[in-house]
Amino acid sequence: MSEAIEKIVLKIIEAQEVIMGQTAWREALKVEGLRLDPEKHEVHIDGDPKEVLSSLVKQYEILFGKMSREICRDAVRPLLAFAEEDEIPEALK
């Protein structure tokens, strides 16, 4: 798994944090395969990166609908070039 995916996850959480505050971190903690340290702004993926990314986007979409997905896409667009194509879920393309 590339370091780029962990940066993408962190960028998504930080973008959502601007909107929903600490709730963004609490919701991200619910995603299976994702370990977080909110105080240090650190993320670690313990599973399939594509599945974890997809689950994270879905977790935010549950709260705020499609708008959350667009926020995720916009936040990570510059970082996608650094990740492997097969690591990026459809929700972020």
N, C-alpha and C positions, 0 to 999 in steps of 0.2 A: 504494500500500500504506500502510496506516495505521500510525502509531507504536504503536498498541495491540497489534498483532500482535507486534512486537518485544518489548514488555513481557510479553506472554503467553508467548513463547518463553523469555525470561529467567526468568520465574516457574516454568515447568516445570523448567528445568534446576536452579534453586536448590532446588526441592522434592525433586528426585531426589538432589541433592547431599547433603541432610540424611541420606539413607538410604545412599547408596553412595560418598560422598566425591568425590574428584576423578575417579573413573570416570565420573560423570555428564557432566563436561565432555568427557572423551575420547570417550565414545559420541556426544555431540552433534556433535563435530567430524566424525563419519562421515556426517552428514546432508548430502546434496547440496543446494546452494542456501542453505546456512547458513554464515555467517562469524562466528567468535567470537574474542573476546579474553578468555580465562578470568581473567587477572590483573586486568583492569579490569571484569570482569563486563559486557561489552558484546556485543551481538548485532546482526547485520545480515542481512537476508534478500535474496538475489539471485535470487529466482525467484518462483513462484506461492506466495503465503503459505499458502494452504490446503494445498497439497501438501507444503510444508516442515513445517508443523505436524503433518500426518498422519504424515510420515516420522519426525519426532522422537518422537512417541508410540510408533510401531511399533518404533523402535530400542530404546527402554527396555522395551517389552513382550517383545522377544526375550530379554532378560536375566532379567526377573522376572515375566513373564506378566501376567495381567489386573490383578493388584494394582498394577502400575506405571501402567496406564491410569487406574485409580481415583485414584491419587495425583495424576496430571496433571489430571484433571477437578476434583478438590477444590481444587487449588492455584489454578486459573485461573477458577473459577466467578465470583468478584466482578469479574473483568476482562472477561468476555465481553460485557457490556453496552456496552463502549466500542469494540467491533470490529464490522465489517460482517457481517451474517448469512452472506453468501456466502464469507467468508474463514475461517469456522470449520468444520473437518472434523467428520464424524459422531462420530469417536472422542472428541471433547470435549463433545458435546452430551448 
